[in-house]
């Protein structure tokens, strides 16, 4: 198992714990990291889903005008472009 795969597994376990605690900030962070890890592993569909969820959580917590929303959106747009280039 690669380091990224190990990181993915650990973040997925951590996310499950944070979702049970219902802490939106840590859920959003976990989703963002998982999105990036899945992107690095080449799983663009899962990366896109995690970042979409992170964006929804962040928007719900902070509102649409925060710099964090722009940062998550930037990563999501990059994944969308990459997926389009690969015909996904």
mmCIF file of the C-alpha atoms, coordinates in Angstrom:
data_MODEL
# 
_entry.id   MODEL 
# 
loop_
_atom_site.group_PDB 
_atom_site.id 
_atom_site.type_symbol 
_atom_site.label_atom_id 
_atom_site.label_alt_id 
_atom_site.label_comp_id 
_atom_site.label_asym_id 
_atom_site.label_entity_id 
_atom_site.label_seq_id 
_atom_site.pdbx_PDB_ins_code 
_atom_site.Cartn_x 
_atom_site.Cartn_y 
_atom_site.Cartn_z 
_atom_site.occupancy 
_atom_site.B_iso_or_equiv 
_atom_site.pdbx_formal_charge 
_atom_site.auth_seq_id 
_atom_site.auth_comp_id 
_atom_site.auth_asym_id 
_atom_site.auth_atom_id 
_atom_site.pdbx_PDB_model_num 
ATOM 1  C CA . UNK A 1 1  ? 0.000   0.000  0.000   1.00 0.00 ? 1  UNK A CA 1 
ATOM 2  C CA . UNK A 1 2  ? 1.366   3.400  -0.962  1.00 0.00 ? 2  UNK A CA 1 
ATOM 3  C CA . UNK A 1 3  ? 1.660   6.327  1.436   1.00 0.00 ? 3  UNK A CA 1 
ATOM 4  C CA . UNK A 1 4  ? -1.222  8.075  -0.328  1.00 0.00 ? 4  UNK A CA 1 
ATOM 5  C CA . UNK A 1 5  ? -3.417  5.011  0.013   1.00 0.00 ? 5  UNK A CA 1 
ATOM 6  C CA . UNK A 1 6  ? -2.551  4.824  3.698   1.00 0.00 ? 6  UNK A CA 1 
ATOM 7  C CA . UNK A 1 7  ? -3.337  8.532  4.075   1.00 0.00 ? 7  UNK A CA 1 
ATOM 8  C CA . UNK A 1 8  ? -6.658  8.009  2.285   1.00 0.00 ? 8  UNK A CA 1 
ATOM 9  C CA . UNK A 1 9  ? -7.607  5.194  4.637   1.00 0.00 ? 9  UNK A CA 1 
ATOM 10 C CA . UNK A 1 10 ? -6.677  7.196  7.728   1.00 0.00 ? 10 UNK A CA 1 
ATOM 11 C CA . UNK A 1 11 ? -8.553  10.302 6.549   1.00 0.00 ? 11 UNK A CA 1 
ATOM 12 C CA . UNK A 1 12 ? -11.622 8.203  5.749   1.00 0.00 ? 12 UNK A CA 1 
ATOM 13 C CA . UNK A 1 13 ? -11.585 6.799  9.299   1.00 0.00 ? 13 UNK A CA 1 
ATOM 14 C CA . UNK A 1 14 ? -11.083 10.262 10.760  1.00 0.00 ? 14 UNK A CA 1 
ATOM 15 C CA . UNK A 1 15 ? -13.899 11.673 8.630   1.00 0.00 ? 15 UNK A CA 1 
ATOM 16 C CA . UNK A 1 16 ? -16.279 8.983  9.892   1.00 0.00 ? 16 UNK A CA 1 
ATOM 17 C CA . UNK A 1 17 ? -15.467 10.006 13.483  1.00 0.00 ? 17 UNK A CA 1 
ATOM 18 C CA . UNK A 1 18 ? -15.937 13.724 12.735  1.00 0.00 ? 18 UNK A CA 1 
ATOM 19 C CA . UNK A 1 19 ? -19.238 13.056 10.981  1.00 0.00 ? 19 UNK A CA 1 
ATOM 20 C CA . UNK A 1 20 ? -20.472 11.268 14.109  1.00 0.00 ? 20 UNK A CA 1 
ATOM 21 C CA . UNK A 1 21 ? -19.402 14.259 16.209  1.00 0.00 ? 21 UNK A CA 1 
ATOM 22 C CA . UNK A 1 22 ? -21.241 16.536 13.765  1.00 0.00 ? 22 UNK A CA 1 
ATOM 23 C CA . UNK A 1 23 ? -18.430 19.077 13.730  1.00 0.00 ? 23 UNK A CA 1 
ATOM 24 C CA . UNK A 1 24 ? -18.842 20.780 10.338  1.00 0.00 ? 24 UNK A CA 1 
ATOM 25 C CA . UNK A 1 25 ? -15.425 22.438 10.358  1.00 0.00 ? 25 UNK A CA 1 
ATOM 26 C CA . UNK A 1 26 ? -13.509 19.196 10.770  1.00 0.00 ? 26 UNK A CA 1 
ATOM 27 C CA . UNK A 1 27 ? -15.830 17.394 8.341   1.00 0.00 ? 27 UNK A CA 1 
ATOM 28 C CA . UNK A 1 28 ? -15.128 20.090 5.739   1.00 0.00 ? 28 UNK A CA 1 
ATOM 29 C CA . UNK A 1 29 ? -11.371 19.843 6.289   1.00 0.00 ? 29 UNK A CA 1 
ATOM 30 C CA . UNK A 1 30 ? -11.433 16.055 6.084   1.00 0.00 ? 30 UNK A CA 1 
ATOM 31 C CA . UNK A 1 31 ? -13.451 16.143 2.882   1.00 0.00 ? 31 UNK A CA 1 
ATOM 32 C CA . UNK A 1 32 ? -11.030 18.640 1.374   1.00 0.00 ? 32 UNK A CA 1 
ATOM 33 C CA . UNK A 1 33 ? -8.005  16.516 2.173   1.00 0.00 ? 33 UNK A CA 1 
ATOM 34 C CA . UNK A 1 34 ? -9.724  13.370 0.940   1.00 0.00 ? 34 UNK A CA 1 
ATOM 35 C CA . UNK A 1 35 ? -10.575 15.153 -2.285  1.00 0.00 ? 35 UNK A CA 1 
ATOM 36 C CA . UNK A 1 36 ? -6.943  16.033 -2.842  1.00 0.00 ? 36 UNK A CA 1 
ATOM 37 C CA . UNK A 1 37 ? -5.731  12.543 -1.948  1.00 0.00 ? 37 UNK A CA 1 
ATOM 38 C CA . UNK A 1 38 ? -8.198  10.915 -4.329  1.00 0.00 ? 38 UNK A CA 1 
ATOM 39 C CA . UNK A 1 39 ? -7.109  13.348 -7.030  1.00 0.00 ? 39 UNK A CA 1 
ATOM 40 C CA . UNK A 1 40 ? -3.488  12.358 -6.497  1.00 0.00 ? 40 UNK A CA 1 
ATOM 41 C CA . UNK A 1 41 ? -4.524  8.701  -6.696  1.00 0.00 ? 41 UNK A CA 1 
ATOM 42 C CA . UNK A 1 42 ? -6.274  9.404  -10.014 1.00 0.00 ? 42 UNK A CA 1 
ATOM 43 C CA . UNK A 1 43 ? -9.801  8.859  -8.688  1.00 0.00 ? 43 UNK A CA 1 
ATOM 44 C CA . UNK A 1 44 ? -11.266 12.076 -10.022 1.00 0.00 ? 44 UNK A CA 1 
ATOM 45 C CA . UNK A 1 45 ? -14.923 11.117 -9.546  1.00 0.00 ? 45 UNK A CA 1 
ATOM 46 C CA . UNK A 1 46 ? -14.442 10.499 -5.832  1.00 0.00 ? 46 UNK A CA 1 
ATOM 47 C CA . UNK A 1 47 ? -12.251 13.592 -5.518  1.00 0.00 ? 47 UNK A CA 1 
ATOM 48 C CA . UNK A 1 48 ? -14.998 15.668 -7.132  1.00 0.00 ? 48 UNK A CA 1 
ATOM 49 C CA . UNK A 1 49 ? -17.640 14.245 -4.774  1.00 0.00 ? 49 UNK A CA 1 
ATOM 50 C CA . UNK A 1 50 ? -15.563 14.975 -1.670  1.00 0.00 ? 50 UNK A CA 1 
ATOM 51 C CA . UNK A 1 51 ? -14.841 18.537 -2.757  1.00 0.00 ? 51 UNK A CA 1 
ATOM 52 C CA . UNK A 1 52 ? -18.480 19.162 -3.653  1.00 0.00 ? 52 UNK A CA 1 
ATOM 53 C CA . UNK A 1 53 ? -19.452 18.028 -0.160  1.00 0.00 ? 53 UNK A CA 1 
ATOM 54 C CA . UNK A 1 54 ? -16.687 20.170 1.380   1.00 0.00 ? 54 UNK A CA 1 
ATOM 55 C CA . UNK A 1 55 ? -17.960 23.179 -0.564  1.00 0.00 ? 55 UNK A CA 1 
ATOM 56 C CA . UNK A 1 56 ? -21.547 22.566 0.575   1.00 0.00 ? 56 UNK A CA 1 
ATOM 57 C CA . UNK A 1 57 ? -20.488 22.242 4.222   1.00 0.00 ? 57 UNK A CA 1 
ATOM 58 C CA . UNK A 1 58 ? -18.257 25.328 4.043   1.00 0.00 ? 58 UNK A CA 1 
ATOM 59 C CA . UNK A 1 59 ? -20.971 27.403 2.394   1.00 0.00 ? 59 UNK A CA 1 
ATOM 60 C CA . UNK A 1 60 ? -23.484 26.301 5.017   1.00 0.00 ? 60 UNK A CA 1 
ATOM 61 C CA . UNK A 1 61 ? -21.150 27.165 7.879   1.00 0.00 ? 61 UNK A CA 1 
ATOM 62 C CA . UNK A 1 62 ? -19.424 30.297 6.616   1.00 0.00 ? 62 UNK A CA 1 
ATOM 63 C CA . UNK A 1 63 ? -21.670 31.652 3.868   1.00 0.00 ? 63 UNK A CA 1 
ATOM 64 C CA . UNK A 1 64 ? -20.713 32.147 0.235   1.00 0.00 ? 64 UNK A CA 1 
ATOM 65 C CA . UNK A 1 65 ? -18.414 35.157 0.586   1.00 0.00 ? 65 UNK A CA 1 
ATOM 66 C CA . UNK A 1 66 ? -15.481 33.672 2.514   1.00 0.00 ? 66 UNK A CA 1 
ATOM 67 C CA . UNK A 1 67 ? -12.012 33.157 0.975   1.00 0.00 ? 67 UNK A CA 1 
ATOM 68 C CA . UNK A 1 68 ? -12.216 29.514 2.028   1.00 0.00 ? 68 UNK A CA 1 
ATOM 69 C CA . UNK A 1 69 ? -15.140 29.020 -0.369  1.00 0.00 ? 69 UNK A CA 1 
ATOM 70 C CA . UNK A 1 70 ? -13.043 30.421 -3.209  1.00 0.00 ? 70 UNK A CA 1 
ATOM 71 C CA . UNK A 1 71 ? -10.170 28.100 -2.315  1.00 0.00 ? 71 UNK A CA 1 
ATOM 72 C CA . UNK A 1 72 ? -12.342 24.982 -2.295  1.00 0.00 ? 72 UNK A CA 1 
ATOM 73 C CA . UNK A 1 73 ? -14.007 26.136 -5.530  1.00 0.00 ? 73 UNK A CA 1 
ATOM 74 C CA . UNK A 1 74 ? -10.598 26.582 -7.157  1.00 0.00 ? 74 UNK A CA 1 
ATOM 75 C CA . UNK A 1 75 ? -9.622  22.998 -6.310  1.00 0.00 ? 75 UNK A CA 1 
ATOM 76 C CA . UNK A 1 76 ? -12.989 21.701 -7.495  1.00 0.00 ? 76 UNK A CA 1 
ATOM 77 C CA . UNK A 1 77 ? -12.684 23.568 -10.806 1.00 0.00 ? 77 UNK A CA 1 
ATOM 78 C CA . UNK A 1 78 ? -9.215  22.102 -11.340 1.00 0.00 ? 78 UNK A CA 1 
ATOM 79 C CA . UNK A 1 79 ? -10.579 18.606 -10.821 1.00 0.00 ? 79 UNK A CA 1 
ATOM 80 C CA . UNK A 1 80 ? -13.490 19.349 -13.165 1.00 0.00 ? 80 UNK A CA 1 
ATOM 81 C CA . UNK A 1 81 ? -11.039 20.448 -15.888 1.00 0.00 ? 81 UNK A CA 1 
ATOM 82 C CA . UNK A 1 82 ? -8.850  17.420 -15.317 1.00 0.00 ? 82 UNK A CA 1 
ATOM 83 C CA . UNK A 1 83 ? -11.866 15.084 -15.474 1.00 0.00 ? 83 UNK A CA 1 
ATOM 84 C CA . UNK A 1 84 ? -13.032 16.742 -18.673 1.00 0.00 ? 84 UNK A CA 1 
ATOM 85 C CA . UNK A 1 85 ? -9.590  16.281 -20.227 1.00 0.00 ? 85 UNK A CA 1 
ATOM 86 C CA . UNK A 1 86 ? -9.837  12.564 -19.410 1.00 0.00 ? 86 UNK A CA 1 
ATOM 87 C CA . UNK A 1 87 ? -13.388 12.296 -20.729 1.00 0.00 ? 87 UNK A CA 1 
ATOM 88 C CA . UNK A 1 88 ? -14.936 11.695 -17.316 1.00 0.00 ? 88 UNK A CA 1 
# 
